[in-house]
Amino acid sequence: MYLNLLDLSRRSVKIVECFSSNRDNGQSAGKTLKIMTNDNWLNKIPDNWGHYIAGFVDGEGSFNVSLRKKPDHTMGWQVVLTFNVAQKESYILSQIKKHLGCGRLQSRKDGVFYYVCANPIAIKERVIPFFRKFIFRSARKKLNFSIFCQIADLVYKKQHLNDEGLEQIIKLREKLNEGKGRKRKYELCDRQNHKKENPQRLYAKPRAFRKELG
């Protein structure tokens, strides 16, 4: 009986080593990210804080999907998922980091602080479950979060490693954060032009999932 309980306890926590650079996934090199495989961490968040953070992010946060040209990647592109919140005071951002158990705080020269999480495992295990429990109120944020989740699901299923899946991700991304203030370095047309220039990418052998995401 003791051995069974010990084994069950060990299964409740998964240790994920993150050795990628800040540029690739938003986490410091060499840090260890502890991710619970069950919902104990989520159930321990007080409802008042959970709903407050959801409301705060509803107004000040954003879910983003960026494309980076990566010649050494299978399709020549890297898909980067990012959740961030900007604010002039750091206290609320520190509470977001505390309750989610992931991400980092940074500051800009103009005095603005921001919280950012770009680690794909943390987004999957922490960010998405949190906002599925503590839901947004505005229709726009609900829509953007839904699109972000669809893209994240495709990435976790390794669909970004084939031509059809990558194009589906980029088309979904076109609908994310629509508005006048949206600025992007690469759009769908850039991907289509890249396909014409590099048709051999369509037949490239997929790389290992963990190596792709860093």
C-alpha positions, 0 to 999 in steps of 0.5 A: 500500500505504501509503495502504491501511494508513493508511486501515485505521489510521484506521478502527480508532478512532472519536472520539465527541464527547459534549456532553451534561450530567452529568444526561443521560448521566453524562459531563462536557460537552465531553469527548471519548470515544475508542471503539475499533471493534475489540477491541484494547483488550479484548484488552490487559486482563490476564486476572487484572485482567479476572477480578478486576474481574468478581468485584468487580462481581459482589458490589459493582456494579449495572446499572440502567435508570431512567425520567425524565419528559421532556415534550420527548421523543418518548414523554414518557420518557427511558430511562437506562442506568447501570452503577455500583460503590460502595466505601469505597476508591477504588483498585479503582474507579480500576482499573475506570475505567482498564481500561474506559476510560470512566466517572467516580469520585465520592465521597459525604459519608459517605466512600463512593466510587463509579464510574459510567458512564451514557454510552450509547455507552460502555456499548455499546462498553465495559461490555457487551463487557467483561462478556461476555468476563469473565463473572460467576459468580453466577446473580443477576448473570448474570440482571441483566446479561442483562436489562440487555443486552436493554434496551440492545439495544432502546434502540440499535435505537431501540425506546424511541421507539415505544410497543410498544418502550418498554413492552417495555423497562419490562416487562423493567425490572420483572425487573431487580434484583428484591428488597426493597432496590429503590427506583424513582421510576417503575414500569410503572403510571406509564407506563400512566397517562401513556399514558391522559393523553397518547394523542397520544404514540402518534403522535409522530414519532420524534426522531433517535437521537443527540439522544434519547440526548444 
